[in-house]
Amino acid sequence: MQKDKIMILYNSKTGFTQTYAELLAAKLDCAALPLKDAPADLSQYDVVAFGSRLHAGMLDGWKKARKLLAQRSAKKLVLFATGAMPNEAEAQIQKVWEQNLTPEEQKTIPHFYLQAGLCYEKMGGVDRAMMKFAAWAMTRKKSKTEEDEAFRNAIRQSYDISDPKYIEPVVTCLKQES
Ligand SMILES: Cc1cc2nc3c(=O)[nH]c(=O)nc-3n(C[C@H](O)[C@H](O)[C@H](O)COP(=O)(O)O)c2cc1C
C-alpha cells in the first residue's frame, strides 16, 4: 500500500483513543495526528479517519471535526468512537450513532465502536465530577436493572478493556476505502 492514502485524526483526553489511533497508523503505515494538528489540506488523502471518546452519549468534538474536515476538503470519512461500554452493548451503541450522526451520515460514513475503559488518574476535574454525579444518580434510581448495577460497579474505579485486536474491522475498512 502507498503512503499518504490515509490520515488518522483523533481527540483524546486520557489516552485510549490516541493508543487506538496509533495502532491503526502503525498497521496502515500512515500518520495519526491530534485533530488540532490536522493538515490544512486533506484532499490528498483517499480517506480520513476521525476517532474520539464518547462523552455523555456524544462523540466528543464531532461537530467541530465535521466542519473542519469539510473545510479542509477531506474526501471519504471513517469514524471510530472509544468508550467505557463493552462492545456487546449493541443497543446502546446503536443509540449513540443515531444521536450523533444524521440518517445520511449513518448510511454513508463507516463508523465503529471500540471498547476502551476509564482512567480516573488522567481525567480532568470536570470529567471526574461528571462521573461522580453519574454514580450518584444511579444510586438514586428507583428500579435499577442489572445493566444499571453493572454500570454503577464498573465506574467506581479505573479499568482498561481495550485490546489491539478491536482495530481489525477499522483496518479492513480503511484498506478498502483507500
Ligand atoms: C464524563 C464522562 C462521560 C462519559 N460518557 C461515556 C458514554 O456516554 N459512553 C461510554 O461508553 N463511555 C463514556 N465515557 C468513557 C470514555 O468515553 C472513555 O474513557 C474513553 O475511552 C476515553 O477516551 P480517551 O482516553 O481517548 O480520552 C465517559 C467518560 C467521562 C469522563
The ligand as an ORCA input file, in Angstrom:
! r2SCAN-3c Opt
* xyz 0 1
  C     -17.779     12.490     31.870
  C     -17.604     11.252     31.057
  C     -18.658     10.762     30.303
  C     -18.513      9.566     29.578
  N     -19.577      9.112     28.848
  C     -19.455      7.928     28.199
  C     -20.540      7.403     27.449
  O     -21.592      8.029     27.306
  N     -20.395      6.172     26.890
  C     -19.223      5.445     27.005
  O     -19.151      4.326     26.511
  N     -18.166      5.948     27.666
  C     -18.248      7.158     28.259
  N     -17.166      7.683     28.931
  C     -15.885      6.939     28.909
  C     -14.921      7.468     27.834
  O     -15.562      7.565     26.595
  C     -13.722      6.525     27.709
  O     -12.989      6.539     28.886
  C     -12.864      6.895     26.502
  O     -12.228      5.764     26.013
  C     -11.842      7.950     26.822
  O     -11.100      8.231     25.678
  P      -9.701      8.988     25.766
  O      -8.851      8.194     26.724
  O      -9.163      8.961     24.401
  O      -9.968     10.356     26.274
  C     -17.272      8.871     29.611
  C     -16.206      9.381     30.361
  C     -16.370     10.565     31.067
  C     -15.208     11.080     31.865
*
